[in-house]
């Protein structure tokens, strides 16, 4: 799969991500979790925000690599966990094709799996998500962006 499959773009700001994670937490607040397992790297920041909102102090990681920028490749599991996920909240930023989600479901079949954003192919693999995004949409997360100067239109036209 390559970046050619993306025909739409969705840019998420830090403020939007924080609002979205807080809204997801409203749906989780009545539950008690032993801890959180973040899927790195994308799940780290949502997991930290969820941990704060739900007052969860125990955080672990599952380290899986499947993307190189916009190209999805094979799965490389660099670190797992030593339990089946019973009583744990499993967190990622996005479920896309479901490739990573299937692997972590095998590793943690009893975890409650949440993502902030979900695409149709991966959506059935998570227990909860906040926002559905089209399959052909590339989500630009705030940790992948920087603030840059944009030249005024009038100056661009005068060139």
C-alpha positions in Angstrom: 0.0 0.0 0.0 1.3 3.4 -0.8 0.4 7.0 -0.4 -1.4 6.8 -3.8 -4.4 5.4 -2.0 -5.0 8.6 -0.1 -7.3 11.1 -1.9 -8.3 13.1 1.2 -6.4 14.7 4.0 -7.6 15.4 7.5 -5.4 17.7 9.7 -5.7 17.3 13.4 -4.4 20.1 15.6 -3.2 19.7 19.2 -6.4 21.4 20.4 -8.6 19.1 18.3 -6.8 16.0 19.5 -7.2 17.0 23.1 -10.9 17.7 22.7 -11.4 14.4 20.9 -9.5 12.4 23.5 -11.5 14.1 26.3 -14.7 13.2 24.5 -13.6 9.6 24.3 -12.8 9.7 28.0 -16.4 10.8 28.8 -17.4 7.4 27.3 -14.9 5.5 29.4 -15.1 7.3 32.8 -17.5 4.9 34.4 -15.1 2.0 33.9 -12.1 0.9 36.0 -8.9 -0.2 34.3 -5.9 -1.8 35.9 -3.8 0.2 33.5 -3.3 1.4 30.0 -1.3 -0.2 27.1 -0.4 2.3 24.5 0.4 1.2 21.0 3.6 3.1 20.0 4.1 5.5 18.6 0.7 6.9 17.7 -1.0 5.8 20.8 1.4 7.4 23.3 0.0 10.9 23.4 -3.7 9.8 23.5 -2.8 7.2 26.2 -1.1 10.0 28.3 -4.2 12.2 27.9 -6.5 9.3 28.8 -4.4 8.4 31.8 -4.7 11.9 33.1 -8.5 12.1 32.5 -9.2 8.7 34.0 -6.5 9.0 36.8 -4.7 5.8 35.6 -1.1 5.6 36.8 0.0 2.3 35.3 1.0 2.6 31.6 2.8 0.1 29.5 3.5 -0.1 25.8 3.3 -2.5 22.9 5.8 -1.4 20.3 4.8 -2.2 16.7 6.0 -0.6 13.5 3.9 -0.8 10.4 4.2 2.5 8.6 7.1 4.4 7.0 5.5 7.8 6.5 2.5 7.1 4.2 3.6 3.7 3.1 2.3 0.7 5.1 4.6 -2.3 5.2 5.0 -5.4 7.3 4.6 -5.6 11.0 7.6 -5.5 13.3 6.8 -6.3 16.9 9.6 -4.8 18.9 8.0 -5.1 22.4 4.9 -6.9 23.7 3.5 -7.4 27.2 3.2 -10.4 29.5 -0.5 -10.6 30.0 -3.7 -11.1 28.0 -5.1 -7.6 28.6 -7.8 -8.5 31.1 -8.9 -5.3 32.8 -6.6 -3.2 30.7 -7.3 -0.3 28.3 -5.5 -0.6 24.9 -5.1 2.7 23.2 -4.0 3.8 19.7 -4.5 7.0 17.8 -6.0 5.3 14.7 -7.2 2.0 13.4 -6.7 2.0 9.6 -6.6 -1.3 7.7 -6.7 -3.3 10.9 -3.3 -4.9 10.3 -1.8 -3.6 13.6 -5.1 -4.0 15.4 -5.3 -7.7 14.5 -1.8 -8.3 15.9 -2.5 -6.5 19.2 -5.9 -8.3 19.5 -3.9 -11.6 19.3 -1.5 -10.3 22.0 -4.2 -8.8 24.3 -7.5 -10.5 23.5 -9.2 -9.4 26.7 -8.2 -5.7 26.6 -10.8 -3.0 26.0 -9.4 -1.5 22.7 -10.1 2.2 21.9 -8.9 4.5 19.2 -9.5 8.2 18.7 -10.0 7.8 14.9 -11.2 4.7 13.0 -11.4 3.9 9.3 -14.0 1.4 8.0 -11.6 -1.5 7.3 -10.3 -1.5 10.9 -13.3 -0.2 12.8 -14.7 -3.7 13.6 -11.5 -4.6 15.5 -11.9 -1.9 18.2 -14.3 -1.8 21.0 -14.8 2.0 20.9 -13.6 5.0 18.8 -14.6 8.6 18.6 -14.5 9.7 14.9 -14.8 7.7 11.7 -12.6 8.8 8.9 -12.8 7.7 5.2 -10.5 4.8 4.2 -8.8 7.0 1.6 -8.1 9.8 4.0 -4.6 10.5 5.3 -4.7 11.9 8.9 -2.0 14.4 9.6 -1.4 14.3 13.3 0.0 17.3 15.2 3.2 15.5 16.2 4.1 15.2 12.5 3.6 18.9 11.8 5.3 22.2 12.6 4.2 25.8 12.4 5.5 27.6 9.3 5.2 31.1 7.9 2.7 31.4 5.0 3.3 34.3 2.6 0.3 36.6 2.2 -1.7 36.0 -1.0 -1.0 39.5 -2.3 2.8 38.9 -2.1 2.4 35.6 -3.9 0.4 37.2 -6.7 2.9 40.1 -7.2 5.8 37.7 -8.0 
